[in-house]
Amino acid sequence: QVQLVESGGGLVQPGGSLRLSCAASGFTLDDYAIGWFRQAPGNERKGVSCIESSGGSTFYADSVKGRFTISRDNAKNTVYLQMNSLKPEDTTVYYCAADRSCHGTDFHFWGQGTQVTVSS
């Protein structure tokens, strides 16, 4: 089955850190840009960060710049999102998806998401 599987979410206090993982199943990530998105209930899905297939270019939403870092390990077929200085407003479900480019409009292979909760 071709899919992406997110993991690493959990409950953390404000100011804490989490590292999310996005692992590919049934295909290799080498040729794909991988984006991280988040969606709160009742809200539209928003892009958080993206990394091109080569890993040479990365992109971040203004709300997470300086706090989140995206990286990839193609040998492990996995993309990571290191989240530091977490805030309560970062609380939501995080998803990853693949496209040919971070500027693409056809992200697919969506996973089930991983819940991040930032609360004291």
Salt bridges, closest charged atoms under 4 A:
ASP62 OD1 - LYS65 NZ 3.23
ASP90 OD1 - ARG38 NH1 2.97
ASP90 OD2 - ARG67 NH1 2.76
ASP106 OD2 - HIS108 ND1 3.95
